[in-house]
Amino acid sequence: MARKKVPTAAIIAGVAWDGAWKFLAIRRAIKLRQFRWIAPLLVVNSVGLLPILYLWKLSKRQAQPGD
């Protein structure tokens, strides 16, 4: 049975996509002192879905002067 080869560029793009969203979400979690989110954001490989969900819904707060 022949396996289809996944293009290397697609893998690199997926890793970069996930890494960028993880970076943004973890940076936001640290800024908001929501440390309980850091481990799930690092461990769960969701192709960016968990970090996007965190940034979009779960880390809402009003901007404070000086932020």
Summary of the structure (lengths in Angstrom):
residues: 67
radius of gyration: 15.5
end to end distance: 56.8
largest distance: 61.5
contacts: 138
relative contact order: 0.16
helix: 64%
strand: 0%
